[in-house]
Amino acid sequence: MGEEEIKEVENPRSMTKDQFLSWKRQKDDDASARRAEAERKRAEDIAAGTVPMNGRELFVHEPWVFDNTIY
């Protein structure tokens, strides 16, 4: 048995650092766009009165509800 030459084969599924950063940037941009669209839709629904507001949204949109000076 002689010494065999060992070839290093690059994994076809591996990616370079630049490819990963590009993929990550694209994924973050997509997530940001989905989040912005959801926020816009939520604001429209609140303005239309079709969804109940949580405490923070109620405080921002209708602060008179939290006015304790009348008691």
PQR file of N, CA, C, O and H, with PARSE charges and radii, in Angstrom:
ATOM      1  N   MET A   1       0.833  -1.171   0.000 -0.4000 1.5000
ATOM      2  CA  MET A   1       0.000   0.000   0.000 -0.0000 2.0000
ATOM      3  C   MET A   1       0.876   1.230   0.000  0.5500 1.7000
ATOM      4  O   MET A   1       1.704   1.434   0.888 -0.5500 1.4000
ATOM      5  N   GLY A   2       0.681   2.019  -0.984 -0.4000 1.5000
ATOM      6  CA  GLY A   2       1.440   3.256  -1.083 -0.0000 2.0000
ATOM      7  C   GLY A   2       0.627   4.422  -0.541  0.5500 1.7000
ATOM      8  O   GLY A   2      -0.561   4.321  -0.235 -0.5500 1.4000
ATOM      9  H   GLY A   2       0.008   1.853  -1.706  0.4000 1.0000
ATOM     10  N   GLU A   3       1.332   5.511  -0.446 -0.4000 1.5000
ATOM     11  CA  GLU A   3       0.627   6.701   0.031 -0.0000 2.0000
ATOM     12  C   GLU A   3      -0.299   7.200  -1.067  0.5500 1.7000
ATOM     13  O   GLU A   3       0.098   7.346  -2.223 -0.5500 1.4000
ATOM     14  H   GLU A   3       2.297   5.593  -0.694  0.4000 1.0000
ATOM     15  N   GLU A   4      -1.516   7.452  -0.684 -0.4000 1.5000
ATOM     16  CA  GLU A   4      -2.479   7.950  -1.656 -0.0000 2.0000
ATOM     17  C   GLU A   4      -2.586   9.463  -1.523  0.5500 1.7000
ATOM     18  O   GLU A   4      -2.530  10.029  -0.431 -0.5500 1.4000
ATOM     19  H   GLU A   4      -1.838   7.333   0.255  0.4000 1.0000
ATOM     20  N   GLU A   5      -2.739  10.074  -2.655 -0.4000 1.5000
ATOM     21  CA  GLU A   5      -2.881  11.528  -2.640 -0.0000 2.0000
ATOM     22  C   GLU A   5      -4.319  11.853  -2.226  0.5500 1.7000
ATOM     23  O   GLU A   5      -5.273  11.362  -2.828 -0.5500 1.4000
ATOM     24  H   GLU A   5      -2.784   9.614  -3.542  0.4000 1.0000
ATOM     25  N   ILE A   6      -4.460  12.675  -1.204 -0.4000 1.5000
ATOM     26  CA  ILE A   6      -5.788  13.046  -0.708 -0.0000 2.0000
ATOM     27  C   ILE A   6      -6.185  14.370  -1.343  0.5500 1.7000
ATOM     28  O   ILE A   6      -5.497  15.382  -1.211 -0.5500 1.4000
ATOM     29  H   ILE A   6      -3.685  13.075  -0.715  0.4000 1.0000
ATOM     30  N   LYS A   7      -7.307  14.328  -2.029 -0.4000 1.5000
ATOM     31  CA  LYS A   7      -7.823  15.545  -2.649 -0.0000 2.0000
ATOM     32  C   LYS A   7      -8.858  16.151  -1.722  0.5500 1.7000
ATOM     33  O   LYS A   7      -9.709  15.457  -1.167 -0.5500 1.4000
ATOM     34  H   LYS A   7      -7.865  13.505  -2.136  0.4000 1.0000
ATOM     35  N   GLU A   8      -8.764  17.446  -1.570 -0.4000 1.5000
ATOM     36  CA  GLU A   8      -9.792  18.136  -0.801 -0.0000 2.0000
ATOM     37  C   GLU A   8     -10.864  18.582  -1.767  0.5500 1.7000
ATOM     38  O   GLU A   8     -10.614  19.334  -2.710 -0.5500 1.4000
ATOM     39  H   GLU A   8      -8.072  18.010  -2.020  0.4000 1.0000
ATOM     40  N   VAL A   9     -12.047  18.106  -1.511 -0.4000 1.5000
ATOM     41  CA  VAL A   9     -13.179  18.451  -2.357 -0.0000 2.0000
ATOM     42  C   VAL A   9     -14.020  19.462  -1.593  0.5500 1.7000
ATOM     43  O   VAL A   9     -14.413  19.227  -0.451 -0.5500 1.4000
ATOM     44  H   VAL A   9     -12.250  17.496  -0.746  0.4000 1.0000
ATOM     45  N   GLU A  10     -14.287  20.585  -2.238 -0.4000 1.5000
ATOM     46  CA  GLU A  10     -15.097  21.609  -1.598 -0.0000 2.0000
ATOM     47  C   GLU A  10     -16.547  21.148  -1.576  0.5500 1.7000
ATOM     48  O   GLU A  10     -17.054  20.603  -2.556 -0.5500 1.4000
ATOM     49  H   GLU A  10     -13.967  20.776  -3.166  0.4000 1.0000
ATOM     50  N   ASN A  11     -17.190  21.369  -0.470 -0.4000 1.5000
ATOM     51  CA  ASN A  11     -18.587  20.991  -0.315 -0.0000 2.0000
ATOM     52  C   ASN A  11     -19.431  21.859  -1.254  0.5500 1.7000
ATOM     53  O   ASN A  11     -19.357  23.086  -1.180 -0.5500 1.4000
ATOM     54  H   ASN A  11     -16.778  21.812   0.326  0.4000 1.0000
ATOM     55  N   PRO A  12     -20.225  21.253  -2.126 -0.5600 1.5000
ATOM     56  CA  PRO A  12     -21.020  22.052  -3.064  0.2800 2.0000
ATOM     57  C   PRO A  12     -22.109  22.860  -2.367  0.5500 1.7000
ATOM     58  O   PRO A  12     -22.627  23.817  -2.944 -0.5500 1.4000
ATOM     59  N   ARG A  13     -22.463  22.495  -1.145 -0.4000 1.5000
ATOM     60  CA  ARG A  13     -23.492  23.239  -0.419 -0.0000 2.0000
ATOM     61  C   ARG A  13     -22.915  24.348   0.448  0.5500 1.7000
ATOM     62  O   ARG A  13     -23.672  25.098   1.065 -0.5500 1.4000
ATOM     63  H   ARG A  13     -22.042  21.718  -0.676  0.4000 1.0000
ATOM     64  N   SER A  14     -21.606  24.468   0.508 -0.4000 1.5000
ATOM     65  CA  SER A  14     -21.017  25.514   1.334 -0.0000 2.0000
ATOM     66  C   SER A  14     -21.113  26.859   0.612  0.5500 1.7000
ATOM     67  O   SER A  14     -21.230  26.913  -0.612 -0.5500 1.4000
ATOM     68  H   SER A  14     -20.991  23.859   0.007  0.4000 1.0000
ATOM     69  N   MET A  15     -21.062  27.925   1.379 -0.4000 1.5000
ATOM     70  CA  MET A  15     -21.145  29.243   0.776 -0.0000 2.0000
ATOM     71  C   MET A  15     -20.027  30.110   1.333  0.5500 1.7000
ATOM     72  O   MET A  15     -19.518  29.879   2.430 -0.5500 1.4000
ATOM     73  H   MET A  15     -20.967  27.880   2.374  0.4000 1.0000
ATOM     74  N   THR A  16     -19.671  31.092   0.562 -0.4000 1.5000
ATOM     75  CA  THR A  16     -18.615  31.994   0.988 -0.0000 2.0000
ATOM     76  C   THR A  16     -19.187  33.020   1.956  0.5500 1.7000
ATOM     77  O   THR A  16     -20.402  33.140   2.114 -0.5500 1.4000
ATOM     78  H   THR A  16     -20.085  31.280  -0.329  0.4000 1.0000
ATOM     79  N   LYS A  17     -18.308  33.740   2.584 -0.4000 1.5000
ATOM     80  CA  LYS A  17     -18.730  34.774   3.522 -0.0000 2.0000
ATOM     81  C   LYS A  17     -19.545  35.853   2.804  0.5500 1.7000
ATOM     82  O   LYS A  17     -20.538  36.344   3.340 -0.5500 1.4000
ATOM     83  H   LYS A  17     -17.321  33.643   2.456  0.4000 1.0000
ATOM     84  N   ASP A  18     -19.126  36.217   1.599 -0.4000 1.5000
ATOM     85  CA  ASP A  18     -19.860  37.228   0.831 -0.0000 2.0000
ATOM     86  C   ASP A  18     -21.264  36.739   0.454  0.5500 1.7000
ATOM     87  O   ASP A  18     -22.226  37.506   0.499 -0.5500 1.4000
ATOM     88  H   ASP A  18     -18.319  35.818   1.163  0.4000 1.0000
ATOM     89  N   GLN A  19     -21.372  35.474   0.088 -0.4000 1.5000
ATOM     90  CA  GLN A  19     -22.680  34.918  -0.244 -0.0000 2.0000
ATOM     91  C   GLN A  19     -23.584  34.917   0.990  0.5500 1.7000
ATOM     92  O   GLN A  19     -24.770  35.233   0.901 -0.5500 1.4000
ATOM     93  H   GLN A  19     -20.590  34.851   0.051  0.4000 1.0000
ATOM     94  N   PHE A  20     -23.013  34.559   2.135 -0.4000 1.5000
ATOM     95  CA  PHE A  20     -23.795  34.540   3.364 -0.0000 2.0000
ATOM     96  C   PHE A  20     -24.269  35.943   3.728  0.5500 1.7000
ATOM     97  O   PHE A  20     -25.435  36.131   4.075 -0.5500 1.4000
ATOM     98  H   PHE A  20     -22.050  34.301   2.208  0.4000 1.0000
ATOM     99  N   LEU A  21     -23.378  36.929   3.652 -0.4000 1.5000
ATOM    100  CA  LEU A  21     -23.750  38.299   3.999 -0.0000 2.0000
ATOM    101  C   LEU A  21     -24.816  38.836   3.047  0.5500 1.7000
ATOM    102  O   LEU A  21     -25.712  39.570   3.464 -0.5500 1.4000
ATOM    103  H   LEU A  21     -22.430  36.777   3.371  0.4000 1.0000
ATOM    104  N   SER A  22     -24.721  38.474   1.784 -0.4000 1.5000
ATOM    105  CA  SER A  22     -25.736  38.888   0.815 -0.0000 2.0000
ATOM    106  C   SER A  22     -27.080  38.257   1.153  0.5500 1.7000
ATOM    107  O   SER A  22     -28.110  38.931   1.127 -0.5500 1.4000
ATOM    108  H   SER A  22     -23.993  37.877   1.445  0.4000 1.0000
ATOM    109  N   TRP A  23     -27.071  36.966   1.469 -0.4000 1.5000
ATOM    110  CA  TRP A  23     -28.301  36.259   1.834 -0.0000 2.0000
ATOM    111  C   TRP A  23     -28.899  36.855   3.109  0.5500 1.7000
ATOM    112  O   TRP A  23     -30.109  37.066   3.189 -0.5500 1.4000
ATOM    113  H   TRP A  23     -26.234  36.419   1.490  0.4000 1.0000
ATOM    114  N   LYS A  24     -28.054  37.125   4.102 -0.4000 1.5000
ATOM    115  CA  LYS A  24     -28.516  37.672   5.375 -0.0000 2.0000
ATOM    116  C   LYS A  24     -29.114  39.070   5.171  0.5500 1.7000
ATOM    117  O   LYS A  24     -30.146  39.394   5.758 -0.5500 1.4000
ATOM    118  H   LYS A  24     -27.071  36.953   4.038  0.4000 1.0000
ATOM    119  N   ARG A  25     -28.474  39.885   4.351 -0.4000 1.5000
ATOM    120  CA  ARG A  25     -28.980  41.234   4.079 -0.0000 2.0000
ATOM    121  C   ARG A  25     -30.344  41.157   3.395  0.5500 1.7000
ATOM    122  O   ARG A  25     -31.256  41.912   3.732 -0.5500 1.4000
ATOM    123  H   ARG A  25     -27.636  39.621   3.874  0.4000 1.0000
ATOM    124  N   GLN A  26     -30.478  40.245   2.437 -0.4000 1.5000
ATOM    125  CA  GLN A  26     -31.759  40.058   1.739 -0.0000 2.0000
ATOM    126  C   GLN A  26     -32.834  39.586   2.703  0.5500 1.7000
ATOM    127  O   GLN A  26     -33.965  40.070   2.656 -0.5500 1.4000
ATOM    128  H   GLN A  26     -29.737  39.632   2.164  0.4000 1.0000
ATOM    129  N   LYS A  27     -32.495  38.651   3.574 -0.4000 1.5000
ATOM    130  CA  LYS A  27     -33.449  38.129   4.541 -0.0000 2.0000
ATOM    131  C   LYS A  27     -33.886  39.223   5.518  0.5500 1.7000
ATOM    132  O   LYS A  27     -35.071  39.328   5.836 -0.5500 1.4000
ATOM    133  H   LYS A  27     -31.576  38.258   3.613  0.4000 1.0000
ATOM    134  N   ASP A  28     -32.947  40.034   5.993 -0.4000 1.5000
ATOM    135  CA  ASP A  28     -33.278  41.131   6.903 -0.0000 2.0000
ATOM    136  C   ASP A  28     -34.150  42.180   6.215  0.5500 1.7000
ATOM    137  O   ASP A  28     -35.073  42.714   6.830 -0.5500 1.4000
ATOM    138  H   ASP A  28     -31.984  39.948   5.734  0.4000 1.0000
ATOM    139  N   ASP A  29     -33.868  42.478   4.951 -0.4000 1.5000
ATOM    140  CA  ASP A  29     -34.672  43.436   4.201 -0.0000 2.0000
ATOM    141  C   ASP A  29     -36.100  42.926   4.015  0.5500 1.7000
ATOM    142  O   ASP A  29     -37.059  43.687   4.147 -0.5500 1.4000
ATOM    143  H   ASP A  29     -33.118  42.043   4.452  0.4000 1.0000
ATOM    144  N   ASP A  30     -36.237  41.644   3.711 -0.4000 1.5000
ATOM    145  CA  ASP A  30     -37.571  41.049   3.549 -0.0000 2.0000
ATOM    146  C   ASP A  30     -38.350  41.093   4.867  0.5500 1.7000
ATOM    147  O   ASP A  30     -39.535  41.426   4.881 -0.5500 1.4000
ATOM    148  H   ASP A  30     -35.458  41.026   3.603  0.4000 1.0000
ATOM    149  N   ALA A  31     -37.687  40.760   5.962 -0.4000 1.5000
ATOM    150  CA  ALA A  31     -38.343  40.781   7.264 -0.0000 2.0000
ATOM    151  C   ALA A  31     -38.753  42.205   7.636  0.5500 1.7000
ATOM    152  O   ALA A  31     -39.831  42.420   8.190 -0.5500 1.4000
ATOM    153  H   ALA A  31     -36.725  40.489   5.952  0.4000 1.0000
ATOM    154  N   SER A  32     -37.905  43.161   7.335 -0.4000 1.5000
ATOM    155  CA  SER A  32     -38.211  44.559   7.624 -0.0000 2.0000
ATOM    156  C   SER A  32     -39.406  45.031   6.803  0.5500 1.7000
ATOM    157  O   SER A  32     -40.264  45.753   7.312 -0.5500 1.4000
ATOM    158  H   SER A  32     -37.030  42.986   6.884  0.4000 1.0000
ATOM    159  N   ALA A  33     -39.465  44.629   5.543 -0.4000 1.5000
ATOM    160  CA  ALA A  33     -40.583  45.018   4.680 -0.0000 2.0000
ATOM    161  C   ALA A  33     -41.889  44.395   5.174  0.5500 1.7000
ATOM    162  O   ALA A  33     -42.923  45.062   5.186 -0.5500 1.4000
ATOM    163  H   ALA A  33     -38.768  44.043   5.129  0.4000 1.0000
ATOM    164  N   ARG A  34     -41.851  43.120   5.581 -0.4000 1.5000
ATOM    165  CA  ARG A  34     -43.054  42.473   6.116 -0.0000 2.0000
ATOM    166  C   ARG A  34     -43.520  43.144   7.403  0.5500 1.7000
ATOM    167  O   ARG A  34     -44.718  43.332   7.614 -0.5500 1.4000
ATOM    168  H   ARG A  34     -41.011  42.578   5.570  0.4000 1.0000
ATOM    169  N   ARG A  35     -42.563  43.505   8.267 -0.4000 1.5000
ATOM    170  CA  ARG A  35     -42.900  44.163   9.528 -0.0000 2.0000
ATOM    171  C   ARG A  35     -43.516  45.539   9.268  0.5500 1.7000
ATOM    172  O   ARG A  35     -44.492  45.910   9.920 -0.5500 1.4000
ATOM    173  H   ARG A  35     -41.590  43.351   8.096  0.4000 1.0000
ATOM    174  N   ALA A  36     -42.958  46.294   8.327 -0.4000 1.5000
ATOM    175  CA  ALA A  36     -43.490  47.617   7.994 -0.0000 2.0000
ATOM    176  C   ALA A  36     -44.897  47.509   7.415  0.5500 1.7000
ATOM    177  O   ALA A  36     -45.767  48.320   7.733 -0.5500 1.4000
ATOM    178  H   ALA A  36     -42.165  45.992   7.798  0.4000 1.0000
ATOM    179  N   GLU A  37     -45.120  46.509   6.567 -0.4000 1.5000
ATOM    180  CA  GLU A  37     -46.443  46.308   5.984 -0.0000 2.0000
ATOM    181  C   GLU A  37     -47.465  45.939   7.059  0.5500 1.7000
ATOM    182  O   GLU A  37     -48.601  46.411   7.023 -0.5500 1.4000
ATOM    183  H   GLU A  37     -44.413  45.851   6.309  0.4000 1.0000
ATOM    184  N   ALA A  38     -47.065  45.097   8.015 -0.4000 1.5000
ATOM    185  CA  ALA A  38     -47.966  44.707   9.096 -0.0000 2.0000
ATOM    186  C   ALA A  38     -48.306  45.909   9.982  0.5500 1.7000
ATOM    187  O   ALA A  38     -49.447  46.060  10.420 -0.5500 1.4000
ATOM    188  H   ALA A  38     -46.142  44.714   8.045  0.4000 1.0000
ATOM    189  N   GLU A  39     -47.313  46.762  10.244 -0.4000 1.5000
ATOM    190  CA  GLU A  39     -47.555  47.965  11.044 -0.0000 2.0000
ATOM    191  C   GLU A  39     -48.499  48.925  10.316  0.5500 1.7000
ATOM    192  O   GLU A  39     -49.386  49.519  10.928 -0.5500 1.4000
ATOM    193  H   GLU A  39     -46.386  46.640   9.889  0.4000 1.0000
ATOM    194  N   ARG A  40     -48.301  49.068   9.015 -0.4000 1.5000
ATOM    195  CA  ARG A  40     -49.164  49.952   8.226 -0.0000 2.0000
ATOM    196  C   ARG A  40     -50.596  49.434   8.228  0.5500 1.7000
ATOM    197  O   ARG A  40     -51.542  50.203   8.401 -0.5500 1.4000
ATOM    198  H   ARG A  40     -47.580  48.586   8.517  0.4000 1.0000
ATOM    199  N   LYS A  41     -50.749  48.131   8.036 -0.4000 1.5000
ATOM    200  CA  LYS A  41     -52.085  47.530   8.039 -0.0000 2.0000
ATOM    201  C   LYS A  41     -52.740  47.665   9.402  0.5500 1.7000
ATOM    202  O   LYS A  41     -53.934  47.953   9.488 -0.5500 1.4000
ATOM    203  H   LYS A  41     -49.980  47.506   7.896  0.4000 1.0000
ATOM    204  N   ARG A  42     -51.980  47.460  10.464 -0.4000 1.5000
ATOM    205  CA  ARG A  42     -52.514  47.587  11.824 -0.0000 2.0000
ATOM    206  C   ARG A  42     -52.985  49.024  12.070  0.5500 1.7000
ATOM    207  O   ARG A  42     -54.051  49.235  12.649 -0.5500 1.4000
ATOM    208  H   ARG A  42     -51.011  47.226  10.394  0.4000 1.0000
ATOM    209  N   ALA A  43     -52.196  50.009  11.632 -0.4000 1.5000
ATOM    210  CA  ALA A  43     -52.574  51.416  11.809 -0.0000 2.0000
ATOM    211  C   ALA A  43     -53.845  51.732  11.038  0.5500 1.7000
ATOM    212  O   ALA A  43     -54.698  52.467  11.536 -0.5500 1.4000
ATOM    213  H   ALA A  43     -51.330  49.837  11.162  0.4000 1.0000
ATOM    214  N   GLU A  44     -53.990  51.193   9.837 -0.4000 1.5000
ATOM    215  CA  GLU A  44     -55.213  51.399   9.063 -0.0000 2.0000
ATOM    216  C   GLU A  44     -56.420  50.766   9.757  0.5500 1.7000
ATOM    217  O   GLU A  44     -57.497  51.360   9.806 -0.5500 1.4000
ATOM    218  H   GLU A  44     -53.297  50.595   9.432  0.4000 1.0000
ATOM    219  N   ASP A  45     -56.236  49.568  10.287 -0.4000 1.5000
ATOM    220  CA  ASP A  45     -57.326  48.875  10.972 -0.0000 2.0000
ATOM    221  C   ASP A  45     -57.740  49.612  12.243  0.5500 1.7000
ATOM    222  O   ASP A  45     -58.928  49.681  12.560 -0.5500 1.4000
ATOM    223  H   ASP A  45     -55.361  49.084  10.247  0.4000 1.0000
ATOM    224  N   ILE A  46     -56.778  50.158  12.966 -0.4000 1.5000
ATOM    225  CA  ILE A  46     -57.090  50.923  14.170 -0.0000 2.0000
ATOM    226  C   ILE A  46     -57.856  52.188  13.799  0.5500 1.7000
ATOM    227  O   ILE A  46     -58.835  52.541  14.457 -0.5500 1.4000
ATOM    228  H   ILE A  46     -55.813  50.103  12.708  0.4000 1.0000
ATOM    229  N   ALA A  47     -57.410  52.871  12.745 -0.4000 1.5000
ATOM    230  CA  ALA A  47     -58.084  54.088  12.304 -0.0000 2.0000
ATOM    231  C   ALA A  47     -59.513  53.788  11.861  0.5500 1.7000
ATOM    232  O   ALA A  47     -60.409  54.607  12.063 -0.5500 1.4000
ATOM    233  H   ALA A  47     -56.614  52.585  12.211  0.4000 1.0000
ATOM    234  N   ALA A  48     -59.729  52.629  11.263 -0.4000 1.5000
ATOM    235  CA  ALA A  48     -61.063  52.248  10.807 -0.0000 2.0000
ATOM    236  C   ALA A  48     -61.919  51.708  11.960  0.5500 1.7000
ATOM    237  O   ALA A  48     -63.140  51.607  11.835 -0.5500 1.4000
ATOM    238  H   ALA A  48     -59.001  51.964  11.099  0.4000 1.0000
ATOM    239  N   GLY A  49     -61.279  51.365  13.073 -0.4000 1.5000
ATOM    240  CA  GLY A  49     -62.010  50.839  14.219 -0.0000 2.0000
ATOM    241  C   GLY A  49     -62.411  49.392  14.067  0.5500 1.7000
ATOM    242  O   GLY A  49     -63.364  48.950  14.708 -0.5500 1.4000
ATOM    243  H   GLY A  49     -60.287  51.447  13.175  0.4000 1.0000
ATOM    244  N   THR A  50     -61.711  48.642  13.237 -0.4000 1.5000
ATOM    245  CA  THR A  50     -62.085  47.243  13.004 -0.0000 2.0000
ATOM    246  C   THR A  50     -61.395  46.261  13.938  0.5500 1.7000
ATOM    247  O   THR A  50     -61.778  45.093  13.993 -0.5500 1.4000
ATOM    248  H   THR A  50     -60.936  49.002  12.717  0.4000 1.0000
ATOM    249  N   VAL A  51     -60.387  46.714  14.672 -0.4000 1.5000
ATOM    250  CA  VAL A  51     -59.675  45.820  15.592 -0.0000 2.0000
ATOM    251  C   VAL A  51     -59.591  46.479  16.969  0.5500 1.7000
ATOM    252  O   VAL A  51     -59.526  47.705  17.062 -0.5500 1.4000
ATOM    253  H   VAL A  51     -60.076  47.663  14.627  0.4000 1.0000
ATOM    254  N   PRO A  52     -59.590  45.684  18.032 -0.5600 1.5000
ATOM    255  CA  PRO A  52     -59.414  46.267  19.364  0.2800 2.0000
ATOM    256  C   PRO A  52     -57.960  46.691  19.561  0.5500 1.7000
ATOM    257  O   PRO A  52     -57.042  46.041  19.061 -0.5500 1.4000
ATOM    258  N   MET A  53     -57.761  47.777  20.288 -0.4000 1.5000
ATOM    259  CA  MET A  53     -56.409  48.275  20.542 -0.0000 2.0000
ATOM    260  C   MET A  53     -55.863  47.676  21.829  0.5500 1.7000
ATOM    261  O   MET A  53     -56.607  47.372  22.761 -0.5500 1.4000
ATOM    262  H   MET A  53     -58.507  48.306  20.694  0.4000 1.0000
ATOM    263  N   ASN A  54     -54.545  47.516  21.857 -0.4000 1.5000
ATOM    264  CA  ASN A  54     -53.917  47.104  23.106 -0.0000 2.0000
ATOM    265  C   ASN A  54     -53.680  48.366  23.944  0.5500 1.7000
ATOM    266  O   ASN A  54     -53.978  49.470  23.488 -0.5500 1.4000
ATOM    267  H   ASN A  54     -53.941  47.763  21.099  0.4000 1.0000
ATOM    268  N   GLY A  55     -53.157  48.218  25.145 -0.4000 1.5000
ATOM    269  CA  GLY A  55     -52.992  49.340  26.059 -0.0000 2.0000
ATOM    270  C   GLY A  55     -52.133  50.464  25.504  0.5500 1.7000
ATOM    271  O   GLY A  55     -52.491  51.635  25.628 -0.5500 1.4000
ATOM    272  H   GLY A  55     -52.915  47.321  25.515  0.4000 1.0000
ATOM    273  N   ARG A  56     -51.019  50.126  24.903 -0.4000 1.5000
ATOM    274  CA  ARG A  56     -50.126  51.147  24.354 -0.0000 2.0000
ATOM    275  C   ARG A  56     -50.804  51.914  23.229  0.5500 1.7000
ATOM    276  O   ARG A  56     -50.738  53.142  23.184 -0.5500 1.4000
ATOM    277  H   ARG A  56     -50.729  49.175  24.802  0.4000 1.0000
ATOM    278  N   GLU A  57     -51.452  51.197  22.323 -0.4000 1.5000
ATOM    279  CA  GLU A  57     -52.136  51.855  21.202 -0.0000 2.0000
ATOM    280  C   GLU A  57     -53.267  52.745  21.709  0.5500 1.7000
ATOM    281  O   GLU A  57     -53.481  53.835  21.180 -0.5500 1.4000
ATOM    282  H   GLU A  57     -51.505  50.199  22.360  0.4000 1.0000
ATOM    283  N   LEU A  58     -53.986  52.292  22.723 -0.4000 1.5000
ATOM    284  CA  LEU A  58     -55.053  53.088  23.301 -0.0000 2.0000
ATOM    285  C   LEU A  58     -54.492  54.358  23.927  0.5500 1.7000
ATOM    286  O   LEU A  58     -55.065  55.434  23.761 -0.5500 1.4000
ATOM    287  H   LEU A  58     -53.811  51.406  23.153  0.4000 1.0000
ATOM    288  N   PHE A  59     -53.384  54.247  24.640 -0.4000 1.5000
ATOM    289  CA  PHE A  59     -52.751  55.406  25.259 -0.0000 2.0000
ATOM    290  C   PHE A  59     -52.278  56.409  24.218  0.5500 1.7000
ATOM    291  O   PHE A  59     -52.391  57.617  24.428 -0.5500 1.4000
ATOM    292  H   PHE A  59     -52.917  53.372  24.775  0.4000 1.0000
ATOM    293  N   VAL A  60     -51.750  55.924  23.099 -0.4000 1.5000
ATOM    294  CA  VAL A  60     -51.252  56.814  22.051 -0.0000 2.0000
ATOM    295  C   VAL A  60     -52.400  57.469  21.290  0.5500 1.7000
ATOM    296  O   VAL A  60     -52.343  58.666  21.009 -0.5500 1.4000
ATOM    297  H   VAL A  60     -51.658  54.943  22.929  0.4000 1.0000
ATOM    298  N   HIS A  61     -53.432  56.717  20.956 -0.4000 1.5000
ATOM    299  CA  HIS A  61     -54.512  57.227  20.107 -0.0000 2.0000
ATOM    300  C   HIS A  61     -55.638  57.917  20.881  0.5500 1.7000
ATOM    301  O   HIS A  61     -56.277  58.831  20.359 -0.5500 1.4000
ATOM    302  H   HIS A  61     -53.479  55.744  21.185  0.4000 1.0000
ATOM    303  N   GLU A  62     -55.883  57.486  22.117 -0.4000 1.5000
ATOM    304  CA  GLU A  62     -56.965  58.066  22.909 -0.0000 2.0000
ATOM    305  C   GLU A  62     -56.494  58.312  24.344  0.5500 1.7000
ATOM    306  O   GLU A  62     -56.924  57.616  25.264 -0.5500 1.4000
ATOM    307  H   GLU A  62     -55.364  56.743  22.541  0.4000 1.0000
ATOM    308  N   PRO A  63     -55.612  59.300  24.540 -0.5600 1.5000
ATOM    309  CA  PRO A  63     -55.047  59.526  25.882  0.2800 2.0000
ATOM    310  C   PRO A  63     -56.079  60.008  26.900  0.5500 1.7000
ATOM    311  O   PRO A  63     -55.835  59.915  28.103 -0.5500 1.4000
ATOM    312  N   TRP A  64     -57.212  60.516  26.454 -0.4000 1.5000
ATOM    313  CA  TRP A  64     -58.232  60.994  27.376 -0.0000 2.0000
ATOM    314  C   TRP A  64     -58.792  59.869  28.242  0.5500 1.7000
ATOM    315  O   TRP A  64     -59.347  60.122  29.311 -0.5500 1.4000
ATOM    316  H   TRP A  64     -57.411  60.591  25.476  0.4000 1.0000
ATOM    317  N   VAL A  65     -58.647  58.633  27.784 -0.4000 1.5000
ATOM    318  CA  VAL A  65     -59.135  57.494  28.559 -0.0000 2.0000
ATOM    319  C   VAL A  65     -58.355  57.365  29.871  0.5500 1.7000
ATOM    320  O   VAL A  65     -58.890  56.882  30.868 -0.5500 1.4000
ATOM    321  H   VAL A  65     -58.196  58.427  26.916  0.4000 1.0000
ATOM    322  N   PHE A  66     -57.108  57.791  29.868 -0.4000 1.5000
ATOM    323  CA  PHE A  66     -56.237  57.639  31.035 -0.0000 2.0000
ATOM    324  C   PHE A  66     -56.147  58.908  31.882  0.5500 1.7000
ATOM    325  O   PHE A  66     -55.263  59.009  32.732 -0.5500 1.4000
ATOM    326  H   PHE A  66     -56.673  58.184  29.058  0.4000 1.0000
ATOM    327  N   ASP A  67     -57.040  59.876  31.671 -0.4000 1.5000
ATOM    328  CA  ASP A  67     -57.024  61.134  32.415 -0.0000 2.0000
ATOM    329  C   ASP A  67     -57.725  60.928  33.753  0.5500 1.7000
ATOM    330  O   ASP A  67     -58.938  60.721  33.797 -0.5500 1.4000
ATOM    331  H   ASP A  67     -57.758  59.794  30.980  0.4000 1.0000
ATOM    332  N   ASN A  68     -56.971  60.984  34.831 -0.4000 1.5000
ATOM    333  CA  ASN A  68     -57.536  60.758  36.162 -0.0000 2.0000
ATOM    334  C   ASN A  68     -57.896  62.046  36.883  0.5500 1.7000
ATOM    335  O   ASN A  68     -58.246  62.006  38.063 -0.5500 1.4000
ATOM    336  H   ASN A  68     -55.986  61.152  34.795  0.4000 1.0000
ATOM    337  N   THR A  69     -57.821  63.164  36.223 -0.4000 1.5000
ATOM    338  CA  THR A  69     -58.113  64.440  36.882 -0.0000 2.0000
ATOM    339  C   THR A  69     -59.583  64.619  37.157  0.5500 1.7000
ATOM    340  O   THR A  69     -59.942  65.486  37.954 -0.5500 1.4000
ATOM    341  H   THR A  69     -57.536  63.197  35.265  0.4000 1.0000
ATOM    342  N   ILE A  70     -60.443  63.857  36.547 -0.4000 1.5000
ATOM    343  CA  ILE A  70     -61.882  64.010  36.772 -0.0000 2.0000
ATOM    344  C   ILE A  70     -62.343  63.307  38.043  0.5500 1.7000
ATOM    345  O   ILE A  70     -63.500  63.462  38.435 -0.5500 1.4000
ATOM    346  H   ILE A  70     -60.152  63.153  35.899  0.4000 1.0000
ATOM    347  N   TYR A  71     -61.476  62.542  38.696 -0.4000 1.5000
ATOM    348  CA  TYR A  71     -61.860  61.819  39.918 -0.0000 2.0000
ATOM    349  C   TYR A  71     -61.431  62.561  41.138  0.5500 1.7000
ATOM    350  O   TYR A  71     -61.669  62.102  42.256 -0.5500 1.4000
ATOM    351  H   TYR A  71     -60.537  62.417  38.377  0.4000 1.0000
TER
END
